[in-house]
Every structure is written in structure tokens, then in C-alpha cells.
Amino acid sequence: MEAVKLLSSAAPENVDRLLQINPDMFIVVRLFVDLSNRIMTPYEFVRDAVNDVAMYYAKGVRFFEVHNEPNLMQEGLGQSWQDGRGFATWFQTAVDLMKEQYPDALFGWPGLSPGGDVPGMRMSAGRFLNEASATVHAADWIGIHCYFLTDSEMTHEHAGGFWKLYQEEYPGKLLLITEFSNPSIQVSKSAKALQYVDYYDWLRNQKPLAAAFCFISSASVGFEHETWVGSDIAQIVGARE
């Protein structure tokens, strides 16, 4: 195990356990605050998230992903911001506030929900990103979400290779795939594990990718077709050479 992404709602003591497994473990924390069905200003977000930043920062964590899939309505679109430009302002205000207290922290632009416009659910990832382009360029690093259903989709630029569009648009920026998986109900977890081995092998020498985090090790509810716990995914992926 080389890298782990945690939610800020998890116990910071997990960092100690991870470093016992691998002292060089690369750890990213996604700042988790529920924005569904309410308007939240960046000041309120920082108020609710800053204690988690403090606890993980004290454990040595420096990489923080600010929020999650902001082009989805359930994640704040249409309420806390109206489009990519609005989120860019929201994001930058939140980052500036946290940088005042934690200047060495590296705050990343969050992964978007990949795909096109879905009325009542999602703004196109491409349009959202274009509207926020200047702020994305200025971020410490960029998070990306990549999903695929088949072997051929693993490297396709609108699926597992979605990160390549970021590489073209933001040359030289540090990129992290903060979520990837095969969410298909019809593909077994053993087959998914073999895909993940191939995906990691493909990504290994791709620059400027720093890490890729598979979604999801465990979940309190939902995501039954993606969780690693209770399956042989970890064993198969861990045995790769």
C-alpha cells in the first residue's frame, strides 16, 4: 500500500495506523462537509472543516481536497454556487481562509463528476471546469475522478483516461486521481480487481500523476458494488508486481 485518501470525518488516528504499515505512505484528506439541501458560504465551510484540518495537519498531512464533485446539485450546485465561476470564487475564498492558518497545507481543486449535462442533477464537467479555469490553474494541485465500465474504457479520455484532458488543459500541474472505479453492477469484484491491476500498471509511469485512489475501501451505506471490504480486491491488487 502506497497511498490512501481519507475523509476528514474519519478518525485522525488512522494516520498513525497507516504510517505503521508504510512510513512513506502518501495521505490525502478530503474535507467533508454536507452541503446537500442548504446554502453554505465558504466562511461556514471553513468554520465546519478547520478543526479537521488542524487534527490532520498535526499528524503531518499536508494534502487536502476541498469538497467533492461541485458540479452536482447534491453537492451545492444551484444553491451555494450557480456554476463553475461561482464555485471558483467559493473555493478560492475557502482556501485563502485556511491558508492563513495553515500556510504549508496544499489545498486541491476537487474532482468533478465526469460526464455531460444532466438536468436537475449535474452540470457538464467540461463546462464547469472551463468556467473555473483561472482558479484551477492557481490551485496547489488538481483532483480528478475517473470511472470506467469495460477494459476499453480504462484508457478512454472520457472514462478512465479523463485525467488526460486535465493534462492537456493544465500542463505542469500536479494531478491526483482522487477517485476511480468500475461501478458496474454486472461485473464481479474479482474481475474489477484485475482491471484495477491493469489500470495501476498503465498509470504508473504517467506524468504528472502523483497518485490514484480507488473508490472505495468501505462505506457505512451504499456503494455495495464498489467497496473493497468483504471481497478479494485487496488481495488481487496487492499481489501485483
LOLUMRO-603351 format. One record per residue: x, y, z of N, C-alpha, C in turn; chain; residue in three letters. Coordinates in steps of 0.05 Angstrom, whole numbers, plus 5000, padded with zeros to 4 digits. Layout:
N
NODE | X | Y | Z | X | Y | Z | X | Y | Z | A | ALA
...
//
This chain:
241
NODE | 5017 | 4976 | 5000 | 5000 | 5000 | 5000 | 5018 | 5025 | 5000 | A | MET
NODE | 5012 | 5043 | 4981 | 5030 | 5066 | 4977 | 5016 | 5092 | 4984 | A | GLU
NODE | 4989 | 5093 | 4980 | 4975 | 5119 | 4983 | 4946 | 5113 | 4992 | A | ALA
NODE | 4936 | 5131 | 5009 | 4908 | 5128 | 5019 | 4895 | 5155 | 5020 | A | VAL
NODE | 4870 | 5156 | 5012 | 4854 | 5180 | 5015 | 4833 | 5175 | 5037 | A | LYS
NODE | 4832 | 5194 | 5056 | 4813 | 5192 | 5078 | 4793 | 5215 | 5076 | A | LEU
NODE | 4769 | 5210 | 5087 | 4750 | 5232 | 5092 | 4758 | 5246 | 5118 | A | LEU
NODE | 4754 | 5272 | 5120 | 4761 | 5286 | 5144 | 4744 | 5278 | 5167 | A | SER
NODE | 4721 | 5264 | 5162 | 4704 | 5255 | 5183 | 4715 | 5230 | 5197 | A | SER
NODE | 4735 | 5217 | 5185 | 4747 | 5194 | 5196 | 4766 | 5202 | 5220 | A | ALA
NODE | 4772 | 5183 | 5236 | 4789 | 5188 | 5260 | 4818 | 5194 | 5251 | A | ALA
NODE | 4830 | 5217 | 5259 | 4857 | 5223 | 5252 | 4877 | 5202 | 5261 | A | PRO
NODE | 4870 | 5185 | 5280 | 4887 | 5164 | 5289 | 4893 | 5144 | 5267 | A | GLU
NODE | 4876 | 5144 | 5247 | 4881 | 5126 | 5224 | 4908 | 5132 | 5211 | A | ASN
NODE | 4916 | 5157 | 5213 | 4942 | 5164 | 5201 | 4964 | 5148 | 5214 | A | VAL
NODE | 4963 | 5146 | 5241 | 4984 | 5131 | 5256 | 4984 | 5102 | 5246 | A | ASP
NODE | 4961 | 5090 | 5243 | 4960 | 5062 | 5234 | 4971 | 5059 | 5205 | A | ARG
NODE | 4965 | 5078 | 5188 | 4975 | 5077 | 5161 | 5005 | 5079 | 5159 | A | LEU
NODE | 5016 | 5097 | 5176 | 5045 | 5101 | 5176 | 5059 | 5077 | 5188 | A | LEU
NODE | 5046 | 5061 | 5205 | 5058 | 5036 | 5214 | 5060 | 5016 | 5192 | A | GLN
NODE | 5040 | 5016 | 5174 | 5040 | 4998 | 5151 | 5062 | 5007 | 5131 | A | ILE
NODE | 5064 | 5033 | 5126 | 5084 | 5043 | 5108 | 5092 | 5071 | 5117 | A | ASN
NODE | 5116 | 5075 | 5128 | 5125 | 5101 | 5138 | 5125 | 5123 | 5116 | A | PRO
NODE | 5126 | 5115 | 5091 | 5126 | 5134 | 5069 | 5098 | 5137 | 5056 | A | ASP
NODE | 5077 | 5128 | 5070 | 5050 | 5129 | 5059 | 5043 | 5158 | 5051 | A | MET
NODE | 5032 | 5161 | 5027 | 5022 | 5187 | 5017 | 4993 | 5188 | 5025 | A | PHE
NODE | 4986 | 5208 | 5040 | 4958 | 5210 | 5051 | 4946 | 5236 | 5042 | A | ILE
NODE | 4922 | 5234 | 5031 | 4906 | 5257 | 5023 | 4880 | 5256 | 5039 | A | VAL
NODE | 4871 | 5279 | 5049 | 4846 | 5281 | 5064 | 4826 | 5299 | 5048 | A | VAL
NODE | 4802 | 5288 | 5043 | 4781 | 5304 | 5031 | 4765 | 5317 | 5053 | A | ARG
NODE | 4763 | 5343 | 5052 | 4748 | 5358 | 5072 | 4718 | 5353 | 5067 | A | LEU
NODE | 4706 | 5340 | 5086 | 4678 | 5331 | 5083 | 4659 | 5348 | 5100 | A | PHE
NODE | 4642 | 5363 | 5086 | 4620 | 5378 | 5099 | 4596 | 5373 | 5081 | A | VAL
NODE | 4573 | 5366 | 5093 | 4549 | 5361 | 5078 | 4536 | 5387 | 5069 | A | ASP
NODE | 4535 | 5391 | 5042 | 4523 | 5415 | 5031 | 4496 | 5410 | 5019 | A | LEU
NODE | 4486 | 5385 | 5021 | 4460 | 5379 | 5008 | 4437 | 5394 | 5021 | A | SER
NODE | 4420 | 5405 | 5005 | 4395 | 5418 | 5015 | 4400 | 5442 | 5033 | A | ASN
NODE | 4422 | 5456 | 5029 | 4426 | 5480 | 5044 | 4447 | 5498 | 5030 | A | ARG
NODE | 4445 | 5523 | 5035 | 4464 | 5542 | 5025 | 4487 | 5545 | 5045 | A | ILE
NODE | 4511 | 5542 | 5036 | 4534 | 5545 | 5054 | 4555 | 5563 | 5042 | A | MET
NODE | 4562 | 5584 | 5057 | 4583 | 5602 | 5048 | 4610 | 5589 | 5052 | A | THR
NODE | 4631 | 5599 | 5039 | 4658 | 5589 | 5044 | 4667 | 5593 | 5073 | A | PRO
NODE | 4657 | 5615 | 5085 | 4664 | 5620 | 5113 | 4652 | 5599 | 5131 | A | TYR
NODE | 4628 | 5591 | 5125 | 4615 | 5569 | 5141 | 4629 | 5543 | 5136 | A | GLU
NODE | 4637 | 5538 | 5112 | 4651 | 5513 | 5105 | 4677 | 5511 | 5121 | A | PHE
NODE | 4692 | 5533 | 5121 | 4717 | 5533 | 5136 | 4712 | 5530 | 5166 | A | VAL
NODE | 4692 | 5543 | 5176 | 4685 | 5541 | 5204 | 4680 | 5511 | 5212 | A | ARG
NODE | 4666 | 5497 | 5194 | 4660 | 5469 | 5200 | 4683 | 5450 | 5194 | A | ASP
NODE | 4701 | 5458 | 5176 | 4722 | 5439 | 5168 | 4749 | 5444 | 5181 | A | ALA
NODE | 4753 | 5468 | 5192 | 4780 | 5476 | 5201 | 4791 | 5459 | 5224 | A | VAL
NODE | 4773 | 5449 | 5241 | 4783 | 5432 | 5263 | 4794 | 5406 | 5252 | A | ASN
NODE | 4781 | 5395 | 5231 | 4792 | 5371 | 5219 | 4819 | 5376 | 5206 | A | ASP
NODE | 4821 | 5399 | 5192 | 4847 | 5407 | 5181 | 4868 | 5407 | 5203 | A | VAL
NODE | 4861 | 5420 | 5225 | 4881 | 5422 | 5247 | 4890 | 5395 | 5257 | A | ALA
NODE | 4871 | 5376 | 5261 | 4878 | 5350 | 5271 | 4896 | 5334 | 5252 | A | MET
NODE | 4888 | 5335 | 5227 | 4905 | 5320 | 5207 | 4931 | 5334 | 5201 | A | TYR
NODE | 4931 | 5360 | 5202 | 4956 | 5375 | 5198 | 4976 | 5368 | 5220 | A | TYR
NODE | 4965 | 5366 | 5245 | 4983 | 5358 | 5267 | 4994 | 5330 | 5264 | A | ALA
NODE | 4981 | 5314 | 5248 | 4991 | 5286 | 5243 | 5010 | 5286 | 5219 | A | LYS
NODE | 5015 | 5309 | 5207 | 5034 | 5310 | 5185 | 5022 | 5311 | 5157 | A | GLY
NODE | 4995 | 5309 | 5156 | 4982 | 5310 | 5130 | 4983 | 5339 | 5119 | A | VAL
NODE | 4989 | 5341 | 5093 | 4991 | 5367 | 5080 | 4973 | 5370 | 5056 | A | ARG
NODE | 4964 | 5347 | 5045 | 4947 | 5348 | 5021 | 4917 | 5346 | 5029 | A | PHE
NODE | 4902 | 5367 | 5022 | 4873 | 5368 | 5028 | 4857 | 5374 | 5003 | A | PHE
NODE | 4837 | 5357 | 4997 | 4819 | 5362 | 4975 | 4795 | 5377 | 4986 | A | GLU
NODE | 4790 | 5400 | 4973 | 4769 | 5418 | 4983 | 4742 | 5412 | 4970 | A | VAL
NODE | 4725 | 5397 | 4985 | 4699 | 5389 | 4976 | 4700 | 5367 | 4956 | A | HIS
NODE | 4677 | 5363 | 4942 | 4674 | 5339 | 4925 | 4653 | 5344 | 4903 | A | ASN
NODE | 4660 | 5338 | 4879 | 4642 | 5339 | 4856 | 4622 | 5363 | 4857 | A | GLU
NODE | 4633 | 5388 | 4857 | 4616 | 5411 | 4860 | 4599 | 5417 | 4835 | A | PRO
NODE | 4601 | 5402 | 4814 | 4583 | 5405 | 4791 | 4558 | 5389 | 4794 | A | ASN
NODE | 4553 | 5377 | 4818 | 4529 | 5363 | 4824 | 4511 | 5380 | 4841 | A | LEU
NODE | 4485 | 5378 | 4837 | 4466 | 5393 | 4853 | 4466 | 5384 | 4882 | A | MET
NODE | 4470 | 5358 | 4887 | 4470 | 5348 | 4914 | 4495 | 5357 | 4929 | A | GLN
NODE | 4515 | 5368 | 4914 | 4540 | 5377 | 4927 | 4542 | 5408 | 4928 | A | GLU
NODE | 4519 | 5421 | 4922 | 4519 | 5450 | 4925 | 4512 | 5466 | 4901 | A | GLY
NODE | 4513 | 5454 | 4877 | 4506 | 5468 | 4852 | 4477 | 5477 | 4853 | A | LEU
NODE | 4473 | 5503 | 4846 | 4446 | 5513 | 4846 | 4437 | 5525 | 4873 | A | GLY
NODE | 4454 | 5521 | 4893 | 4448 | 5533 | 4919 | 4471 | 5549 | 4930 | A | GLN
NODE | 4493 | 5536 | 4936 | 4517 | 5551 | 4946 | 4532 | 5564 | 4924 | A | SER
NODE | 4529 | 5555 | 4899 | 4541 | 5568 | 4875 | 4523 | 5560 | 4851 | A | TRP
NODE | 4524 | 5575 | 4830 | 4507 | 5571 | 4807 | 4521 | 5559 | 4783 | A | GLN
NODE | 4547 | 5560 | 4783 | 4562 | 5550 | 4760 | 4592 | 5547 | 4768 | A | ASP
NODE | 4609 | 5542 | 4748 | 4637 | 5539 | 4754 | 4650 | 5564 | 4764 | A | GLY
NODE | 4642 | 5587 | 4754 | 4653 | 5612 | 4763 | 4646 | 5617 | 4792 | A | ARG
NODE | 4621 | 5611 | 4799 | 4613 | 5615 | 4827 | 4627 | 5597 | 4846 | A | GLY
NODE | 4632 | 5572 | 4838 | 4647 | 5554 | 4856 | 4676 | 5562 | 4857 | A | PHE
NODE | 4687 | 5572 | 4835 | 4715 | 5581 | 4836 | 4719 | 5603 | 4857 | A | ALA
NODE | 4700 | 5622 | 4858 | 4702 | 5643 | 4879 | 4699 | 5631 | 4906 | A | THR
NODE | 4680 | 5613 | 4910 | 4675 | 5600 | 4935 | 4700 | 5584 | 4944 | A | TRP
NODE | 4711 | 5569 | 4926 | 4735 | 5552 | 4931 | 4758 | 5570 | 4940 | A | PHE
NODE | 4764 | 5591 | 4924 | 4787 | 5607 | 4930 | 4784 | 5622 | 4956 | A | GLN
NODE | 4760 | 5631 | 4963 | 4756 | 5644 | 4989 | 4761 | 5624 | 5012 | A | THR
NODE | 4751 | 5600 | 5009 | 4756 | 5579 | 5030 | 4786 | 5573 | 5033 | A | ALA
NODE | 4799 | 5570 | 5010 | 4828 | 5563 | 5011 | 4844 | 5586 | 5023 | A | VAL
NODE | 4837 | 5611 | 5016 | 4852 | 5634 | 5027 | 4849 | 5635 | 5057 | A | ASP
NODE | 4825 | 5629 | 5067 | 4820 | 5629 | 5096 | 4836 | 5608 | 5110 | A | LEU
NODE | 4838 | 5584 | 5098 | 4852 | 5562 | 5111 | 4882 | 5566 | 5108 | A | MET
NODE | 4891 | 5578 | 5086 | 4920 | 5583 | 5083 | 4931 | 5603 | 5104 | A | LYS
NODE | 4913 | 5621 | 5113 | 4922 | 5639 | 5134 | 4931 | 5624 | 5159 | A | GLU
NODE | 4918 | 5602 | 5165 | 4924 | 5586 | 5189 | 4944 | 5564 | 5183 | A | GLN
NODE | 4943 | 5553 | 5159 | 4960 | 5530 | 5152 | 4974 | 5536 | 5125 | A | TYR
NODE | 4994 | 5553 | 5126 | 5007 | 5562 | 5101 | 5021 | 5539 | 5086 | A | PRO
NODE | 5029 | 5518 | 5100 | 5044 | 5496 | 5087 | 5025 | 5475 | 5076 | A | ASP
NODE | 4999 | 5477 | 5082 | 4980 | 5458 | 5071 | 4976 | 5462 | 5041 | A | ALA
NODE | 4971 | 5441 | 5027 | 4967 | 5442 | 4998 | 4937 | 5434 | 4992 | A | LEU
NODE | 4922 | 5454 | 4984 | 4893 | 5451 | 4980 | 4887 | 5446 | 4951 | A | PHE
NODE | 4874 | 5423 | 4945 | 4870 | 5415 | 4918 | 4842 | 5422 | 4908 | A | GLY
NODE | 4841 | 5429 | 4882 | 4815 | 5431 | 4868 | 4802 | 5404 | 4868 | A | TRP
NODE | 4776 | 5402 | 4874 | 4764 | 5375 | 4877 | 4757 | 5362 | 4851 | A | PRO
NODE | 4756 | 5335 | 4852 | 4747 | 5320 | 4829 | 4719 | 5327 | 4822 | A | GLY
NODE | 4713 | 5329 | 4796 | 4686 | 5334 | 4787 | 4672 | 5308 | 4780 | A | LEU
NODE | 4646 | 5308 | 4780 | 4631 | 5286 | 4770 | 4634 | 5285 | 4740 | A | SER
NODE | 4647 | 5265 | 4728 | 4652 | 5265 | 4700 | 4627 | 5261 | 4684 | A | PRO
NODE | 4626 | 5273 | 4660 | 4603 | 5269 | 4643 | 4590 | 5295 | 4635 | A | GLY
NODE | 4569 | 5293 | 4619 | 4556 | 5317 | 4608 | 4534 | 5327 | 4626 | A | GLY
NODE | 4519 | 5346 | 4615 | 4496 | 5358 | 4630 | 4475 | 5337 | 4635 | A | ASP
NODE | 4464 | 5336 | 4659 | 4441 | 5320 | 4666 | 4422 | 5339 | 4681 | A | VAL
NODE | 4400 | 5347 | 4668 | 4382 | 5367 | 4681 | 4373 | 5358 | 4708 | A | PRO
NODE | 4374 | 5376 | 4727 | 4366 | 5370 | 4754 | 4386 | 5355 | 4771 | A | GLY
NODE | 4410 | 5349 | 4759 | 4430 | 5333 | 4773 | 4458 | 5344 | 4770 | A | MET
NODE | 4467 | 5348 | 4745 | 4495 | 5354 | 4741 | 4499 | 5375 | 4718 | A | ARG
NODE | 4519 | 5393 | 4722 | 4529 | 5409 | 4701 | 4552 | 5395 | 4688 | A | MET
NODE | 4554 | 5396 | 4662 | 4576 | 5384 | 4647 | 4603 | 5390 | 4661 | A | SER
NODE | 4619 | 5369 | 4665 | 4645 | 5372 | 4678 | 4662 | 5391 | 4661 | A | ALA
NODE | 4661 | 5388 | 4635 | 4678 | 5405 | 4617 | 4670 | 5434 | 4619 | A | GLY
NODE | 4644 | 5440 | 4619 | 4635 | 5468 | 4620 | 4642 | 5480 | 4647 | A | ARG
NODE | 4637 | 5465 | 4668 | 4642 | 5474 | 4696 | 4672 | 5481 | 4699 | A | PHE
NODE | 4689 | 5463 | 4688 | 4718 | 5466 | 4690 | 4727 | 5491 | 4674 | A | LEU
NODE | 4716 | 5494 | 4651 | 4724 | 5518 | 4634 | 4716 | 5544 | 4648 | A | ASN
NODE | 4693 | 5545 | 4661 | 4685 | 5569 | 4674 | 4702 | 5576 | 4698 | A | GLU
NODE | 4715 | 5555 | 4710 | 4732 | 5559 | 4733 | 4762 | 5559 | 4727 | A | ALA
NODE | 4769 | 5560 | 4702 | 4796 | 5553 | 4692 | 4818 | 5569 | 4707 | A | SER
NODE | 4815 | 5595 | 4711 | 4836 | 5610 | 4723 | 4842 | 5601 | 4752 | A | ALA
NODE | 4821 | 5595 | 4766 | 4824 | 5585 | 4794 | 4836 | 5557 | 4795 | A | THR
NODE | 4828 | 5540 | 4776 | 4840 | 5514 | 4774 | 4870 | 5516 | 4769 | A | VAL
NODE | 4878 | 5533 | 4751 | 4906 | 5538 | 4745 | 4921 | 5546 | 4771 | A | HIS
NODE | 4909 | 5561 | 4788 | 4922 | 5572 | 4812 | 4922 | 5553 | 4835 | A | ALA
NODE | 4906 | 5531 | 4834 | 4905 | 5513 | 4857 | 4932 | 5499 | 4861 | A | ALA
NODE | 4936 | 5490 | 4886 | 4961 | 5476 | 4893 | 4963 | 5450 | 4877 | A | ASP
NODE | 4941 | 5437 | 4873 | 4940 | 5412 | 4857 | 4911 | 5408 | 4848 | A | TRP
NODE | 4907 | 5389 | 4830 | 4881 | 5384 | 4818 | 4873 | 5355 | 4823 | A | ILE
NODE | 4849 | 5352 | 4834 | 4837 | 5325 | 4837 | 4820 | 5318 | 4813 | A | GLY
NODE | 4819 | 5293 | 4806 | 4804 | 5284 | 4782 | 4790 | 5257 | 4789 | A | ILE
NODE | 4766 | 5254 | 4779 | 4751 | 5229 | 4782 | 4749 | 5215 | 4755 | A | HIS
NODE | 4756 | 5190 | 4755 | 4756 | 5174 | 4730 | 4741 | 5148 | 4735 | A | CYS
NODE | 4721 | 5143 | 4718 | 4705 | 5118 | 4721 | 4703 | 5104 | 4694 | A | TYR
NODE | 4702 | 5077 | 4695 | 4701 | 5062 | 4671 | 4685 | 5036 | 4676 | A | PHE
NODE | 4674 | 5025 | 4655 | 4658 | 5000 | 4658 | 4670 | 4976 | 4644 | A | LEU
NODE | 4687 | 4982 | 4624 | 4699 | 4960 | 4608 | 4729 | 4964 | 4606 | A | THR
NODE | 4743 | 4943 | 4596 | 4772 | 4945 | 4593 | 4779 | 4968 | 4573 | A | ASP
NODE | 4763 | 4970 | 4552 | 4770 | 4990 | 4532 | 4765 | 5018 | 4542 | A | SER
NODE | 4748 | 5022 | 4562 | 4742 | 5048 | 4573 | 4764 | 5057 | 4592 | A | GLU
NODE | 4781 | 5038 | 4601 | 4801 | 5046 | 4621 | 4819 | 5068 | 4612 | A | MET
NODE | 4825 | 5069 | 4587 | 4844 | 5089 | 4576 | 4830 | 5110 | 4560 | A | THR
NODE | 4804 | 5109 | 4558 | 4789 | 5128 | 4541 | 4788 | 5155 | 4556 | A | HIS
NODE | 4791 | 5177 | 4540 | 4793 | 5203 | 4553 | 4768 | 5213 | 4566 | A | GLU
NODE | 4745 | 5200 | 4561 | 4721 | 5208 | 4574 | 4713 | 5187 | 4595 | A | HIS
NODE | 4731 | 5170 | 4602 | 4726 | 5150 | 4623 | 4751 | 5147 | 4641 | A | ALA
NODE | 4765 | 5124 | 4640 | 4788 | 5121 | 4657 | 4811 | 5140 | 4650 | A | GLY
NODE | 4811 | 5149 | 4626 | 4832 | 5168 | 4617 | 4823 | 5197 | 4618 | A | GLY
NODE | 4802 | 5203 | 4634 | 4792 | 5231 | 4636 | 4814 | 5250 | 4645 | A | PHE
NODE | 4834 | 5239 | 4660 | 4856 | 5256 | 4670 | 4872 | 5268 | 4647 | A | TRP
NODE | 4872 | 5255 | 4624 | 4888 | 5265 | 4601 | 4878 | 5293 | 4592 | A | LYS
NODE | 4852 | 5298 | 4594 | 4841 | 5324 | 4587 | 4852 | 5345 | 4606 | A | LEU
NODE | 4855 | 5339 | 4631 | 4867 | 5358 | 4650 | 4896 | 5362 | 4644 | A | TYR
NODE | 4910 | 5341 | 4636 | 4938 | 5343 | 4630 | 4943 | 5363 | 4607 | A | GLN
NODE | 4925 | 5361 | 4587 | 4927 | 5379 | 4564 | 4920 | 5408 | 4571 | A | GLU
NODE | 4900 | 5411 | 4588 | 4890 | 5438 | 4595 | 4908 | 5452 | 4616 | A | GLU
NODE | 4919 | 5436 | 4633 | 4935 | 5447 | 4655 | 4963 | 5434 | 4656 | A | TYR
NODE | 4979 | 5439 | 4635 | 5006 | 5426 | 4634 | 5023 | 5435 | 4657 | A | PRO
NODE | 5037 | 5415 | 4669 | 5055 | 5421 | 4691 | 5042 | 5420 | 4718 | A | GLY
NODE | 5015 | 5420 | 4719 | 5002 | 5419 | 4745 | 5003 | 5391 | 4757 | A | LYS
NODE | 5005 | 5390 | 4783 | 5005 | 5364 | 4797 | 4976 | 5353 | 4797 | A | LEU
NODE | 4973 | 5329 | 4786 | 4947 | 5317 | 4784 | 4945 | 5292 | 4801 | A | LEU
NODE | 4922 | 5289 | 4815 | 4916 | 5266 | 4831 | 4889 | 5255 | 4823 | A | LEU
NODE | 4888 | 5229 | 4816 | 4862 | 5216 | 4811 | 4851 | 5209 | 4839 | A | ILE
NODE | 4833 | 5226 | 4849 | 4824 | 5223 | 4876 | 4800 | 5203 | 4878 | A | THR
NODE | 4790 | 5195 | 4856 | 4771 | 5172 | 4855 | 4773 | 5159 | 4828 | A | GLU
NODE | 4773 | 5132 | 4828 | 4768 | 5116 | 4804 | 4756 | 5090 | 4812 | A | PHE
NODE | 4740 | 5079 | 4795 | 4729 | 5052 | 4799 | 4713 | 5043 | 4775 | A | SER
NODE | 4706 | 5018 | 4776 | 4685 | 5007 | 4758 | 4660 | 5003 | 4775 | A | ASN
NODE | 4640 | 5020 | 4771 | 4616 | 5019 | 4788 | 4595 | 4999 | 4778 | A | PRO
NODE | 4601 | 4984 | 4757 | 4581 | 4966 | 4745 | 4570 | 4945 | 4764 | A | SER
NODE | 4544 | 4941 | 4764 | 4531 | 4920 | 4780 | 4537 | 4893 | 4768 | A | ILE
NODE | 4542 | 4892 | 4742 | 4544 | 4866 | 4727 | 4572 | 4855 | 4726 | A | GLN
NODE | 4592 | 4870 | 4736 | 4620 | 4860 | 4735 | 4627 | 4851 | 4763 | A | VAL
NODE | 4638 | 4826 | 4765 | 4646 | 4816 | 4791 | 4669 | 4832 | 4803 | A | SER
NODE | 4671 | 4830 | 4829 | 4693 | 4845 | 4842 | 4720 | 4833 | 4836 | A | LYS
NODE | 4721 | 4807 | 4831 | 4747 | 4795 | 4822 | 4755 | 4806 | 4795 | A | SER
NODE | 4736 | 4809 | 4777 | 4742 | 4820 | 4751 | 4750 | 4849 | 4753 | A | ALA
NODE | 4736 | 4864 | 4771 | 4744 | 4892 | 4775 | 4772 | 4894 | 4786 | A | LYS
NODE | 4779 | 4876 | 4804 | 4806 | 4876 | 4815 | 4827 | 4873 | 4793 | A | ALA
NODE | 4823 | 4855 | 4775 | 4842 | 4851 | 4753 | 4843 | 4876 | 4735 | A | LEU
NODE | 4820 | 4889 | 4731 | 4821 | 4915 | 4717 | 4837 | 4935 | 4732 | A | GLN
NODE | 4834 | 4936 | 4758 | 4849 | 4956 | 4774 | 4879 | 4951 | 4772 | A | TYR
NODE | 4887 | 4926 | 4772 | 4916 | 4920 | 4768 | 4926 | 4931 | 4742 | A | VAL
NODE | 4911 | 4927 | 4721 | 4918 | 4938 | 4694 | 4918 | 4968 | 4694 | A | ASP
NODE | 4899 | 4980 | 4708 | 4897 | 5009 | 4709 | 4920 | 5021 | 4723 | A | TYR
NODE | 4927 | 5009 | 4746 | 4951 | 5019 | 4761 | 4976 | 5016 | 4745 | A | TYR
NODE | 4979 | 4993 | 4731 | 5002 | 4989 | 4714 | 5004 | 5011 | 4692 | A | ASP
NODE | 4981 | 5018 | 4681 | 4981 | 5038 | 4660 | 4988 | 5065 | 4671 | A | TRP
NODE | 4978 | 5071 | 4695 | 4983 | 5098 | 4706 | 5011 | 5101 | 4718 | A | LEU
NODE | 5024 | 5079 | 4724 | 5049 | 5080 | 4740 | 5069 | 5100 | 4729 | A | ARG
NODE | 5073 | 5102 | 4703 | 5093 | 5119 | 4692 | 5081 | 5143 | 4678 | A | ASN
NODE | 5056 | 5150 | 4684 | 5044 | 5173 | 4672 | 5050 | 5198 | 4688 | A | GLN
NODE | 5061 | 5217 | 4676 | 5067 | 5243 | 4690 | 5049 | 5264 | 4679 | A | LYS
NODE | 5040 | 5283 | 4696 | 5048 | 5288 | 4723 | 5029 | 5277 | 4744 | A | PRO
NODE | 5019 | 5252 | 4740 | 5002 | 5240 | 4760 | 5018 | 5232 | 4785 | A | LEU
NODE | 5008 | 5241 | 4808 | 5023 | 5235 | 4833 | 5012 | 5210 | 4847 | A | ALA
NODE | 4986 | 5205 | 4844 | 4973 | 5182 | 4857 | 4946 | 5177 | 4845 | A | ALA
NODE | 4935 | 5153 | 4850 | 4908 | 5146 | 4841 | 4895 | 5130 | 4864 | A | ALA
NODE | 4872 | 5139 | 4872 | 4858 | 5127 | 4895 | 4832 | 5113 | 4885 | A | PHE
NODE | 4830 | 5087 | 4890 | 4807 | 5073 | 4881 | 4784 | 5078 | 4901 | A | CYS
NODE | 4760 | 5080 | 4890 | 4736 | 5084 | 4905 | 4722 | 5057 | 4908 | A | PHE
NODE | 4719 | 5045 | 4931 | 4721 | 5056 | 4958 | 4728 | 5033 | 4976 | A | ILE
NODE | 4744 | 5036 | 4996 | 4751 | 5014 | 5013 | 4728 | 5003 | 5029 | A | SER
NODE | 4712 | 5021 | 5040 | 4689 | 5013 | 5056 | 4669 | 5037 | 5057 | A | SER
NODE | 4644 | 5031 | 5063 | 4624 | 5052 | 5065 | 4603 | 5044 | 5085 | A | ALA
NODE | 4593 | 5063 | 5100 | 4573 | 5057 | 5121 | 4547 | 5049 | 5108 | A | SER
NODE | 4541 | 5059 | 5084 | 4517 | 5052 | 5070 | 4521 | 5057 | 5040 | A | VAL
NODE | 4510 | 5040 | 5023 | 4512 | 5044 | 4995 | 4538 | 5035 | 4983 | A | GLY
NODE | 4541 | 5038 | 4957 | 4566 | 5032 | 4942 | 4574 | 5002 | 4944 | A | PHE
NODE | 4554 | 4985 | 4947 | 4560 | 4956 | 4951 | 4575 | 4944 | 4928 | A | GLU
NODE | 4573 | 4956 | 4905 | 4586 | 4944 | 4881 | 4614 | 4956 | 4877 | A | HIS
NODE | 4623 | 4973 | 4896 | 4649 | 4985 | 4893 | 4667 | 4980 | 4917 | A | GLU
NODE | 4656 | 4974 | 4941 | 4672 | 4970 | 4965 | 4691 | 4947 | 4963 | A | THR
NODE | 4715 | 4951 | 4974 | 4735 | 4930 | 4974 | 4730 | 4911 | 4998 | A | TRP
NODE | 4721 | 4920 | 5020 | 4718 | 4904 | 5044 | 4699 | 4881 | 5038 | A | VAL
NODE | 4707 | 4857 | 5047 | 4690 | 4833 | 5042 | 4693 | 4821 | 5015 | A | GLY
NODE | 4713 | 4830 | 4999 | 4718 | 4819 | 4973 | 4748 | 4812 | 4971 | A | SER
NODE | 4756 | 4801 | 4948 | 4784 | 4794 | 4944 | 4799 | 4816 | 4928 | A | ASP
NODE | 4787 | 4840 | 4926 | 4800 | 4861 | 4911 | 4828 | 4868 | 4922 | A | ILE
NODE | 4829 | 4872 | 4949 | 4854 | 4879 | 4961 | 4876 | 4858 | 4957 | A | ALA
NODE | 4868 | 4833 | 4959 | 4887 | 4811 | 4955 | 4898 | 4810 | 4927 | A | GLN
NODE | 4880 | 4814 | 4908 | 4889 | 4813 | 4879 | 4906 | 4837 | 4872 | A | ILE
NODE | 4897 | 4861 | 4880 | 4912 | 4885 | 4874 | 4938 | 4885 | 4889 | A | VAL
NODE | 4938 | 4876 | 4914 | 4963 | 4876 | 4930 | 4983 | 4856 | 4920 | A | GLY
NODE | 4975 | 4836 | 4905 | 4994 | 4816 | 4894 | 5007 | 4825 | 4868 | A | ALA
NODE | 4999 | 4848 | 4858 | 5011 | 4856 | 4832 | 5041 | 4861 | 4835 | A | ARG
NODE | 5055 | 4858 | 4813 | 5084 | 4862 | 4814 | 5091 | 4891 | 4806 | A | GLU
//
